[in-house]
Amino acid sequence: MGFVMTMSAANSLIKIFGELGMVEELLWVWRRMKDNGVEPSLYTFNFLLNGLVSSMFIESAERVFEVMENGKIRPDVVSYNTMIKGYCKAGKTLKAMKLLRAMEIVNLEPDKITYLTLMQACYSEGNFDSCLALYHEMGEKGCEVPPHAYSLVVGGLCKEGKCLEGHVVFENMIQSGVKANVAVYTTLIDAFAKCGKMGEAIELFERMKTDGFEPDEVSYGVIVNGLCKSGRLDEAMEYLKFCRANEVAVNAMFYSSLIDGLGKAGRVDEARTLFEEMVEKDCPRDSYCYNALIDALAKCGRVNEALALFRRMEDEGCDQTVYTYTILISGLFKERKNEEAMKLWDMMIDKGITPTAASFRALSIGLCLSGKVTRACKILDDLAPMGVIPDTAFEDMITVLCKAGRVKDACKLADGIVDRGREMPGRIRTVLINALRKAGNADLAMKLMHSKIGIGYDRMGSIKRRVKFRSLLES
């Protein structure tokens, strides 16, 4: 038994099927409308567009939109917003931006939804400049700026370290009558703290409380992190006491900031006490907490304790990161436990953890200081197929050899680099000259500066040979 397809029935069905993601049924209704001679209205088109976009049928939505542009019923702001939303969801932000500009051509004013959709997409892609430009455009056009738009702009500016600019937007938000929230305050406090402006961060933290907002565990965490980074550990510990006394949850970030700060200040036992306290407080320990304590132990010569913690980390199922290995490799070399350091390096590679420039630097410096320069070069060659090519690896090795007074090894390495075509000779000369000067070998630095070593050639009959760096020590 059939039924009569009316405009009202069609609109209701298309809207419902679109919301449920039932695209086949939605298109069936569209075809029945045509069969029954029911002309779609603007609402029908918009319901259809929304249904297609919600189910990510972007190309189909594009075709419907083109029909509207070329037909009797032209797209309105809702139509454009729907297509902009679709493009943004599909990662086609440039196409979405073009639609914004197309609205101006057909004399349609974008609304706050248009701008907010585009700003969210730009923010997600890390394109904070475009996000800021859209915010300014809203202001110029007298368009209402919704609270979330302010949050995106403040967040974007803060991520780029522009805390003062972020603060200006924050004040504009307050003056516009838009109520702030804990998240916006926390973002701005964190930015000030990371810029080293702890006075401003604490002032804003107190203002948040005065304005009637209760700081959460993240807010306390960013304040404590900033205090620890700026060496104000006793103040940071006072915040911990306050949170304990007032039943404010203390998260892993809070603990890792304190553990790291205490560790760097040489207060390793206090750091360890806090680390153990996390178990009592049912606060799961993450890689940051482990790495902070392992770093503190390794740097103060307690490398065996650091290794025990490393094994415990594995037992608890906590990810051992490349940073964990880097800390331990460096610590083991400092304690002259070279083979153990090499075993850790091999373990890291075997586990499929990709080395970083910092991890290779720790390894190469350790090997160079133990007289194994060739081995360091061999490992560097092995890294290339993995896509790890530390830019300053040779410079770091030459510098550390010169500082250790091993100028002969540094020259041998420099010759090896040039012979293998791995670096520009001029750059190596500069590194070696600077390294010699810093190591107190000013005479050799001057000799190298005024010689042909590394850049000139000696002729013996028809044979042309580059002047080697090793000739620096021969005369």
C-alpha positions as CSV (number, residue, x, y, z in Angstrom):
1,M,0.0,0.0,0.0
2,G,1.5,3.4,-1.0
3,F,1.1,6.8,0.6
4,V,0.9,10.3,-0.7
5,M,4.3,12.1,-0.5
6,T,3.7,15.6,0.7
7,M,6.3,18.4,1.3
8,S,5.7,18.1,5.1
9,A,6.1,14.3,5.1
10,A,9.2,14.5,2.9
11,N,10.9,17.1,5.1
12,S,10.2,15.1,8.2
13,L,11.5,11.9,6.7
14,I,14.7,13.4,5.2
15,K,15.4,15.1,8.5
16,I,14.9,11.9,10.6
17,F,16.8,9.6,8.2
18,G,19.7,12.2,8.0
19,E,20.0,12.4,11.8
20,L,20.0,8.6,12.0
21,G,22.7,8.3,9.2
22,M,20.3,6.3,7.0
23,V,21.5,7.7,3.7
24,E,19.9,5.1,1.4
25,E,16.5,5.7,2.9
26,L,17.1,9.5,2.8
27,L,17.9,9.2,-1.0
28,W,14.8,7.0,-1.5
29,V,12.6,9.8,-0.1
30,W,14.3,12.3,-2.4
31,R,13.6,10.1,-5.4
32,R,9.9,9.6,-4.3
33,M,9.5,13.4,-4.1
34,K,10.6,13.7,-7.7
35,D,8.3,10.8,-8.8
36,N,5.4,12.5,-7.0
37,G,6.2,16.0,-8.4
38,V,6.9,17.5,-5.0
39,E,9.2,20.4,-5.4
40,P,11.9,20.6,-2.7
41,S,12.0,23.7,-0.5
42,L,15.0,25.3,1.0
43,Y,14.4,23.3,4.2
44,T,14.3,20.1,2.2
45,F,17.7,20.9,0.6
46,N,19.2,21.8,3.9
47,F,17.9,18.7,5.6
48,L,19.4,16.7,2.7
49,L,22.7,18.4,2.9
50,N,22.9,17.9,6.6
51,G,22.1,14.2,6.3
52,L,24.8,13.7,3.7
53,V,27.4,15.7,5.5
54,S,26.7,13.9,8.8
55,S,27.3,10.6,7.1
56,M,30.4,12.0,5.4
57,F,29.0,11.7,1.9
58,I,30.8,15.0,1.0
59,E,30.9,14.5,-2.7
60,S,27.1,13.9,-2.8
61,A,26.6,16.9,-0.7
62,E,28.7,19.0,-3.1
63,R,26.5,17.9,-6.0
64,V,23.3,18.9,-4.1
65,F,24.9,22.2,-3.3
66,E,25.8,22.8,-7.0
67,V,22.1,22.1,-7.9
68,M,21.0,24.8,-5.4
69,E,23.6,27.3,-6.7
70,N,22.3,26.8,-10.3
71,G,18.6,26.4,-9.5
72,K,15.7,28.4,-8.3
73,I,16.3,27.8,-4.6
74,R,19.7,29.3,-3.7
75,P,21.8,28.3,-0.7
76,D,21.3,30.3,2.5
77,V,23.7,30.7,5.5
78,V,22.5,27.3,6.9
79,S,23.4,25.6,3.5
80,Y,26.9,27.2,3.5
81,N,27.5,26.4,7.2
82,T,26.5,22.7,6.5
83,M,29.0,22.5,3.6
84,I,31.7,24.3,5.6
85,K,31.2,21.8,8.5
86,G,31.5,18.9,6.0
87,Y,34.7,20.2,4.5
88,C,36.2,20.8,7.9
89,K,35.2,17.3,9.1
90,A,36.9,15.9,6.0
91,G,40.1,17.9,6.6
92,K,39.5,20.1,3.6
93,T,39.8,23.4,5.4
94,L,41.0,25.3,2.4
95,K,37.8,24.4,0.5
96,A,35.8,25.5,3.6
97,M,37.7,28.9,3.6
98,K,36.8,29.4,-0.1
99,L,33.2,28.9,0.7
100,L,33.4,31.6,3.4
101,R,34.7,34.0,0.7
102,A,32.1,32.8,-1.7
103,M,29.4,33.9,0.8
104,E,30.6,37.5,0.4
105,I,30.2,37.4,-3.4
106,V,26.5,36.4,-3.1
107,N,25.9,39.0,-0.3
108,L,25.4,36.4,2.5
109,E,26.7,37.4,5.9
110,P,28.5,34.6,7.7
111,D,27.2,34.1,11.3
112,K,28.9,32.9,14.5
113,I,28.5,29.3,13.5
114,T,30.3,29.8,10.2
115,Y,33.3,31.4,12.0
116,L,33.3,29.0,14.9
117,T,33.3,25.9,12.7
118,L,36.3,27.3,10.7
119,M,38.2,28.5,13.8
120,Q,37.8,25.0,15.4
121,A,39.2,23.4,12.2
122,C,42.2,25.8,12.0
123,Y,42.9,25.3,15.7
124,S,42.9,21.5,15.3
125,E,45.4,21.8,12.5
126,G,47.6,24.1,14.5
127,N,46.9,27.0,12.2
128,F,46.6,29.6,15.0
129,D,47.3,32.6,12.7
130,S,44.1,31.8,10.7
131,C,42.2,31.2,13.9
132,L,43.2,34.7,15.1
133,A,42.4,36.3,11.7
134,L,38.9,34.8,11.8
135,Y,38.4,36.1,15.3
136,H,39.4,39.7,14.2
137,E,37.2,39.4,11.2
138,M,34.2,38.6,13.4
139,G,34.9,41.7,15.5
140,E,35.2,43.9,12.4
141,K,31.9,42.6,11.1
142,G,30.1,43.1,14.4
143,C,29.4,39.4,14.6
144,E,28.8,38.0,18.1
145,V,31.9,36.1,19.4
146,P,30.8,33.0,21.2
147,P,32.7,31.8,24.4
148,H,34.3,28.9,22.7
149,A,35.7,31.1,20.0
150,Y,37.5,33.2,22.7
151,S,38.8,29.9,24.2
152,L,40.2,28.8,20.8
153,V,42.0,32.1,20.3
154,V,43.4,32.3,23.8
155,G,44.5,28.6,23.5
156,G,46.1,29.1,20.2
157,L,48.1,32.2,21.3
158,C,49.2,30.5,24.4
159,K,50.4,27.4,22.5
160,E,52.6,29.7,20.5
161,G,54.0,31.2,23.7
162,K,52.2,34.6,23.2
163,C,50.8,34.8,26.7
164,L,50.5,38.6,26.7
165,E,48.5,38.6,23.4
166,G,46.4,35.8,24.9
167,H,45.8,37.9,28.0
168,V,44.5,40.8,25.8
169,V,42.0,38.6,24.1
170,F,41.0,37.2,27.5
171,E,40.3,40.8,28.8
172,N,38.3,41.6,25.6
173,M,36.2,38.5,26.4
174,I,35.5,39.7,29.9
175,Q,34.7,43.3,28.7
176,S,32.3,41.9,26.1
177,G,30.3,40.3,28.9
178,V,31.3,36.7,28.0
179,K,31.8,34.7,31.2
180,A,35.2,33.0,31.6
181,N,35.6,29.4,32.8
182,V,38.2,27.4,34.7
183,A,39.6,26.0,31.4
184,V,40.4,29.4,29.9
185,Y,41.9,30.7,33.1
186,T,44.1,27.5,33.4
187,T,45.3,27.8,29.8
188,L,46.4,31.4,30.4
189,I,48.0,30.6,33.8
190,D,49.9,27.7,32.1
191,A,51.1,30.0,29.3
192,F,52.4,32.7,31.8
193,A,54.1,30.0,33.9
194,K,55.8,28.5,30.8
195,C,57.0,32.0,29.7
196,G,58.6,32.4,33.1
197,K,56.1,35.0,34.3
198,M,55.2,33.3,37.6
199,G,54.0,36.5,39.2
200,E,51.4,37.0,36.5
201,A,50.4,33.3,36.6
202,I,49.8,33.4,40.4
203,E,48.0,36.7,40.2
204,L,45.6,35.2,37.6
205,F,45.2,32.1,39.7
206,E,44.1,34.2,42.6
207,R,41.8,36.3,40.4
208,M,40.1,33.1,39.2
209,K,39.2,32.3,42.8
210,T,38.0,35.8,43.4
211,D,35.8,35.6,40.3
212,G,34.1,32.6,41.9
213,F,35.8,29.8,40.0
214,E,37.1,26.9,42.0
215,P,40.5,25.7,40.6
216,D,40.6,22.1,39.6
217,E,43.5,19.6,39.8
218,V,44.7,20.8,36.4
219,S,44.8,24.4,37.5
220,Y,46.8,23.4,40.6
221,G,49.0,21.2,38.5
222,V,50.1,24.1,36.1
223,I,50.8,26.4,39.0
224,V,53.0,23.8,40.7
225,N,54.7,22.9,37.5
226,G,55.6,26.6,36.9
227,L,56.9,27.0,40.5
228,C,59.1,23.9,40.2
229,K,60.5,25.0,36.8
230,S,61.4,28.4,38.3
231,G,63.1,26.8,41.4
232,R,60.4,27.9,43.9
233,L,60.1,24.4,45.4
234,D,59.0,25.3,48.9
235,E,56.1,27.3,47.5
236,A,55.2,24.3,45.3
237,M,55.2,22.0,48.3
238,E,52.9,24.4,50.1
239,Y,50.3,23.9,47.3
240,L,50.7,20.2,47.8
241,K,49.9,20.6,51.5
242,F,46.9,22.8,50.7
243,C,45.5,20.2,48.3
244,R,45.9,17.4,50.8
245,A,44.2,19.4,53.5
246,N,41.3,20.5,51.3
247,E,40.8,17.1,49.5
248,V,41.8,18.5,46.1
249,A,42.7,15.6,43.8
250,V,46.4,15.5,43.0
251,N,47.1,14.0,39.6
252,A,50.2,12.5,38.0
253,M,51.3,15.8,36.4
254,F,51.3,17.5,39.8
255,Y,53.5,14.7,41.3
256,S,55.8,14.5,38.3
257,S,56.4,18.3,38.4
258,L,57.4,18.1,42.1
259,I,59.5,14.9,41.6
260,D,61.3,16.6,38.7
261,G,61.8,19.9,40.6
262,L,63.1,18.2,43.8
263,G,65.3,15.9,41.7
264,K,66.9,18.7,39.8
265,A,67.5,20.6,43.1
266,G,69.4,17.5,44.5
267,R,66.6,16.7,46.9
268,V,66.4,13.2,45.6
269,D,65.2,11.4,48.7
270,E,62.2,13.8,49.0
271,A,61.5,13.2,45.3
272,R,61.5,9.4,46.0
273,T,59.2,9.8,49.0
274,L,56.6,11.6,46.8
275,F,57.0,8.9,44.1
276,E,56.2,6.1,46.7
277,E,53.3,8.2,48.1
278,M,51.6,8.0,44.7
279,V,50.8,4.3,45.4
280,E,49.3,5.1,48.8
281,K,47.1,7.8,47.2
282,D,46.0,5.5,44.3
283,C,47.5,7.9,41.8
284,P,48.8,5.8,38.8
285,R,52.4,6.6,37.9
286,D,53.1,7.4,34.3
287,S,56.3,7.7,32.3
288,Y,56.9,11.3,33.3
289,C,57.0,10.4,37.0
290,Y,59.4,7.5,36.4
291,N,61.6,9.5,34.1
292,A,61.8,12.4,36.5
293,L,63.0,10.2,39.4
294,I,65.3,8.0,37.2
295,D,66.9,11.3,35.8
296,A,67.5,12.6,39.4
297,L,69.0,9.3,40.6
298,A,71.2,8.9,37.5
299,K,72.5,12.5,37.7
300,C,73.5,12.2,41.3
301,G,75.5,9.0,40.7
302,R,72.8,6.5,42.0
303,V,72.6,4.7,38.7
304,N,72.0,1.3,40.3
305,E,68.8,2.6,41.9
306,A,67.9,4.2,38.6
307,L,68.2,0.8,36.9
308,A,66.1,-0.9,39.6
309,L,63.4,1.7,38.9
310,F,63.8,1.1,35.2
311,R,63.0,-2.6,35.7
312,R,60.1,-1.8,38.1
313,M,58.8,0.5,35.4
314,E,58.6,-2.5,33.0
315,D,57.0,-4.7,35.7
316,E,54.2,-2.1,36.3
317,G,53.5,-2.0,32.5
318,C,54.6,1.6,32.2
319,D,56.1,2.6,28.8
320,Q,59.9,3.0,28.8
321,T,60.4,5.9,26.4
322,V,63.4,6.9,24.4
323,Y,64.0,9.6,27.1
324,T,64.2,6.8,29.7
325,Y,66.9,5.1,27.8
326,T,68.8,8.3,27.1
327,I,68.9,9.2,30.8
328,L,70.2,5.8,31.8
329,I,72.7,5.5,28.9
330,S,74.2,8.9,29.8
331,G,74.3,8.0,33.5
332,L,76.0,4.6,32.9
333,F,78.7,6.2,30.8
334,K,79.4,8.7,33.5
335,E,79.9,5.9,35.9
336,R,82.2,4.2,33.3
337,K,79.7,1.3,32.9
338,N,80.2,1.4,29.2
339,E,79.1,-2.1,28.3
340,E,75.9,-1.8,30.3
341,A,75.2,1.4,28.5
342,M,75.7,-0.3,25.1
343,K,73.4,-3.2,26.2
344,L,70.7,-0.6,27.0
345,W,71.2,1.0,23.6
346,D,70.8,-2.4,21.9
347,M,67.8,-3.2,24.0
348,M,66.2,0.1,22.9
349,I,66.8,-0.7,19.2
350,D,65.5,-4.3,19.6
351,K,62.3,-3.0,21.2
352,G,61.7,-0.9,18.1
353,I,62.2,2.4,19.9
354,T,63.5,5.0,17.5
355,P,66.6,6.8,18.8
356,T,66.6,10.6,18.8
357,A,69.4,13.1,18.3
358,A,69.6,13.4,22.1
359,S,69.9,9.7,22.7
360,F,72.7,9.3,20.0
361,R,74.4,12.3,21.6
362,A,74.5,10.6,25.0
363,L,75.8,7.4,23.3
364,S,78.4,9.1,21.1
365,I,79.8,11.3,23.8
366,G,80.2,8.3,26.1
367,L,81.9,6.2,23.4
368,C,84.2,9.1,22.4
369,L,85.3,9.7,26.0
370,S,86.0,6.0,26.3
371,G,88.2,6.0,23.2
372,K,85.7,4.2,20.9
373,V,85.2,6.9,18.2
374,T,85.1,4.4,15.4
375,R,82.3,2.5,17.1
376,A,80.3,5.7,17.5
377,C,80.7,6.4,13.7
378,K,79.6,2.9,12.9
379,I,76.4,3.3,15.0
380,L,75.8,6.7,13.3
381,D,76.0,4.9,9.9
382,D,73.5,2.3,11.1
383,L,71.0,5.0,12.1
384,A,70.7,6.5,8.6
385,P,68.5,3.7,7.2
386,M,66.2,4.3,10.2
387,G,65.7,7.9,9.1
388,V,67.7,9.2,12.2
389,I,70.3,11.6,11.0
390,P,71.4,13.9,13.9
391,D,72.5,17.2,12.3
392,T,75.2,18.0,14.9
393,A,76.5,14.5,15.7
394,F,80.0,15.0,14.3
395,E,80.3,18.5,15.8
396,D,79.3,17.2,19.2
397,M,81.9,14.4,19.0
398,I,84.7,16.7,17.9
399,T,83.7,19.2,20.6
400,V,83.7,16.6,23.4
401,L,87.1,15.1,22.2
402,C,88.7,18.6,22.2
403,K,87.4,19.3,25.7
404,A,88.8,16.0,26.9
405,G,92.2,17.0,25.4
406,R,92.0,14.3,22.7
407,V,92.9,16.6,19.8
408,K,94.5,13.8,17.9
409,D,91.2,11.8,18.0
410,A,89.3,14.9,17.0
411,C,91.5,15.5,14.0
412,K,91.3,11.8,13.0
413,L,87.5,12.0,13.1
414,A,87.4,15.3,11.1
415,D,89.6,13.7,8.4
416,G,87.3,10.7,8.3
417,I,84.2,12.9,7.9
418,V,85.8,14.8,5.0
419,D,87.0,11.5,3.3
420,R,83.5,10.0,3.5
421,G,81.9,13.2,2.1
422,R,79.7,13.4,5.1
423,E,80.1,17.1,5.8
424,M,81.3,20.3,4.3
425,P,85.0,20.8,5.3
426,G,84.5,24.5,6.1
427,R,81.9,23.7,8.7
428,I,84.1,21.1,10.3
429,R,87.0,23.6,10.4
430,T,84.9,26.1,12.2
431,V,83.7,23.5,14.8
432,L,87.2,22.3,15.4
433,I,88.6,25.9,15.7
434,N,85.9,26.8,18.2
435,A,86.3,23.5,20.2
436,L,90.1,24.1,20.4
437,R,89.6,27.6,21.7
438,K,87.0,26.6,24.3
439,A,89.3,23.8,25.4
440,G,92.2,26.2,25.9
441,N,94.2,25.3,22.8
442,A,94.3,28.8,21.4
443,D,97.6,28.2,19.6
444,L,96.3,25.2,17.7
445,A,93.1,27.1,16.9
446,M,95.1,30.0,15.4
447,K,97.3,27.5,13.5
448,L,94.3,25.8,12.0
449,M,92.7,29.1,11.2
450,H,95.7,30.3,9.1
451,S,96.4,27.0,7.5
452,K,95.2,25.1,4.4
453,I,94.0,22.2,6.5
454,G,90.7,20.9,5.4
455,I,90.2,23.5,2.6
456,G,93.5,23.5,0.7
457,Y,95.6,21.1,-1.3
458,D,99.2,20.1,-1.6
459,R,100.6,19.1,-5.0
460,M,103.2,16.4,-5.4
461,G,103.8,16.4,-9.2
462,S,100.5,15.7,-10.9
463,I,99.0,14.3,-7.6
464,K,96.7,16.7,-5.7
465,R,96.0,15.8,-2.1
466,R,93.8,17.6,0.5
467,V,95.7,18.9,3.5
468,K,94.6,16.6,6.4
469,F,93.5,17.8,9.8
470,R,96.0,15.4,11.3
471,S,98.8,17.5,9.9
472,L,97.9,20.1,12.6
473,L,99.7,17.9,15.1
474,E,102.6,16.8,12.9
475,S,104.7,20.0,12.7
